[in-house]
């Protein structure tokens, strides 16, 4: 199985995470297309409904969890 090229944003529910999501997905979302490198997020809390539709997939958990990181890295490049 090949891994999908993507951008991983950790701390996505925070102020900087929200801004990164907005900036990285600004153009394609307006044209209803997915960005060339889709955004995947990781945070301790789920994204709000205003931001969640902009990302391909969100993972809820700690960046210190090795099993969770392995799961993300197994699917995304």
PyMOL commands that set and color helices and strands:
alter all, ss='L'
color gray80, all
select helices_A, chain A and resi 15-30+49-52+66-75
alter helices_A, ss='H'
color red, helices_A
select strands_A, chain A and resi 6-10+38-43+57-60
alter strands_A, ss='S'
color yellow, strands_A
deselect
rebuild
show_as cartoon
